[in-house]
Amino acid sequence: MSGIKKKERALLMSICMSEKVPVALGEELLRTAETFAYETQSAASRIKQYDDLIDYHFAKKNG
């Protein structure tokens, strides 16, 4: 497993633990979201949605 994948998995596990969501469900949700995002939206739209999602979570954490 590459270093990036290990970091990604560790981050996912920490988020899932803090939100009390099973890790397998978190992984499935990410795969599903990526699939639908790439199938139905333009690259610019995906980037904006990812930025909005990141901003939302940082605001929630720091808020």
Contacts in CASP RR format, 6 or more apart in sequence:
PFRMAT RR
TARGET T0000
AUTHOR 0000-0000-0000
METHOD contacts of the structure
MODEL  1
MSGIKKKERALLMSICMSEKVPVALGEELLRTAETFAYETQSAASRIKQY
DDLIDYHFAKKNG
1 9 0 8 1.000
12 23 0 8 1.000
12 26 0 8 1.000
12 27 0 8 1.000
12 30 0 8 1.000
13 23 0 8 1.000
15 21 0 8 1.000
16 22 0 8 1.000
16 23 0 8 1.000
16 25 0 8 1.000
16 26 0 8 1.000
37 46 0 8 1.000
37 49 0 8 1.000
38 46 0 8 1.000
41 49 0 8 1.000
END
